[in-house]
Amino acid sequence: MCGLLVGVPPFWAETQKGIFDVVLKGYIDFDSDPWHVISDSAKDLIRIMLSSKPAECLTAHEVYIYLFAGHPWICENGVAPDRPLDPDVLSRLK
């Protein structure tokens, strides 16, 4: 989902070992590009989905239920937001 949201993987490092270490720590750098343009509610969902504690991670089915039960990222004031994707995200997705 992160790749679709911002066009980059959620965990990043210069080496494969570095990526493994970051994944194990469960640290997502929401302060660097391209995360600054992503809403807090979307970041909240990513945090929940990628928890480093397996017991706290949501299954795909739970994410589906969570989203369509009215998570703020999907539904703002009862209406789904209609905003275009950031041009940088679109270019990374290509």
N, C-alpha and C positions, 0 to 999 in steps of 0.2 A: 504494500500500500504506500509506503514512503516513496518508492520509486515513481509511482503514479502521481503522488501529491506534489513532490518537489523535483523529481527527475534524478535523484541521487539515492544511494543506499543509506539506511539509517546509521550504520556504523562504518567509520572510515579510519584508516591508518595507512602508512606508506608500505607496510609489508603484510603478508598473510598472517604472520605471528601477531603483529600489532593489531590487526583486525580481530583475531581471536581473543586477545586480551581485552579489547574494548567491549566485545560482545559479552565476555564473562563478567565484566564489571557492570554491564548494563547501562553504560553512559552514552547518552545521545546529546551531541553538542547543538542545542537549539539556538545558540547565540551567533553561530556563523552562517554565512550564505548557504543556501537560499532560505533558511528558516525564518529570517526576520520578517518576511512577508506572509508567513503562515499564521493563521489565527490561533489564539490560545486554546480554543476548544478543539481544534484539530491536533495540536500538540498533546493535549490531554488524552485524546484517544490513542495516539501513537504510544505514549507512556504506558497506558494500560495494556495495549496489545503486546508491547515488547518488554514487559517486566522481566527482570533477571531472576525472579523467583517463580519457578514453574507452577507452583500452586496458585499464583496470582494471575498468570497469563490467561487470556480468553481464547477459547476455541473459535474457529471461523463461524460456527453457528451462533455462539454467544456474541460475537462482534455484530453479526447481522441483527440479532434481537436487540442488542444494546443501541445500535444505530437507529433502528426503526421504531424503537420505543421512545424516541425523542431526544437523542443526544444533541446538545447545542450545536455541534459542528454541522449536523444535517438540517436541523430545524431551529431557526431563529424566530422566536415569537410566533410559532405555529406555521411559519412559512419557510420553505426551502430557499436558501439564498441563491441568487442568480448573478454570479460574478465570473468574469472570464479568467482563464488561467493566466498566470504571469508569463510574459513572452520568454523569459529565461527558462522557465519550467518546460514550456512547449519545445524549445530548441533542444533541451537535454533529453526529452522523451523521444525525439526523432533519432 
